[in-house]
């Protein structure tokens, strides 16, 4: 069908685009399975429709706090320094430690934007003695004495103070590690508190079948199968078949490679989210 809704329907669609069943596509089922996985990986890692923004809630345990406060993994390094007057060298040993201050992240998370403030971390807007509470208590309920412009300016000013006094928590994340490192004072955490993680998750085609009908995924997988088809036939170049037909996989391979180059260029300019500028 022209609108595939499953893995096999997508494979059948791509083979029909290449000429099947009129032509015999010389490619194994195992090779097709690998190409589908490669196409999905690129789609989920590079395409803006391959991921979606979500929020994960994690409840802090005592084991997390103990692990975050622990000294972590140790290592030993050796350094050699030259001695004076050319007598020789001196070997110096030193120790280094890497803290285990991380949370295990599910493998379907490909990026983390930030984590939200912990409970009670803001001195401006938390508690009944905060500025925000007093503003609502004394002024906001008297709508006649408070203009919306004044209220908006005060709120903006309080947010600026909160941003300066309560900084964002420093985090480090690499999708190949599946670990979210929190460079914080783990003693400030309490058991039972929640950490809200702003992140991006892969779109699972098993849950959302419309992924199989994505226009980019169909074009990309078709070009991948075509290139593998040409790769399989390259070694048979010059072989004569009954009727005088000669096999030549090189034109198929080169044509597919040109299509892939165009698709990848379109990916970078159209489908991929541009990287944000880093402002120091």
Phi, psi and omega in degrees: 000155185286343179238083183295143179235011177212172181297314183291323178295325176293317178298315179298321179298314181295321179294322177294323177298332180270357175121352179288148001270006178296317178253152175271118179272110186278081179208140183278156178298324179296322178294321178296318179300318178297319181292323176297317178296320178296318180295319178296320180297315178295319180299317183282336183264336187241328186278138182289341175271357180274352179226166174215148181280136180210177181232126178256137180252126180234131179265126184287136177246168178294326178298323178297315181295317180296319180292321180293330180272347182291161182289331173093202184280133181252159177210164181236132177243151180241131177231143179245132178238144181283135178276163181286157176063019175067024182288325181162201181239156179243128180266127181241129177258143178220155181249146175224157184224142173239117184292150176264046185271065183222162172246141179284127184252141178301147184293343180279358176273124183254347180197147179236126179277307184191173168241146182280162181303146175287165179297131178076012182278344181261122178277350182271324191236018180234142177092155183287346178260012179282164179296319181298317180295317181294325178297315178293322185292319190260333189239319194290331181283346175262081187298335181288336183261356182233120176276152180295325178295317178296317179298317180297319180294321178294317179297319178297319179295319179294323178294323177296317178296317179298321180294324181283322185273329181243090186286160176293145179289134181280129182229158174222134183213136173227126187294340178279343178270330188061035179229135174252107180276130178249108179272075186225175171275103184293345176290340179282348178278152177235145180298132180098343177289157181251143172249124180261121184253121175272113189215176175243132179247149175293144176276112184279117179294341175293332178263331182235094187291344180291348175300322182295342181259012179294135185296321179293316182298321180294316180293318183293315180294322177300317179293324178295315179296321180296319178293320178293325176300313178295322178298321179293329185268352184300319184290346179263016182299130179091355180285129181270132176258162176305132182097001177088005179285134182246129179283137177207103182273348183298314178299322178296317181296312182296320179296318179293323180294322176295320177297319179294322178297319178293319180296317181292325176295320176293326177301313183292327186265339188239313191261344185265139176288124182293146179292146179282147178290144177262117181254116181277000000 
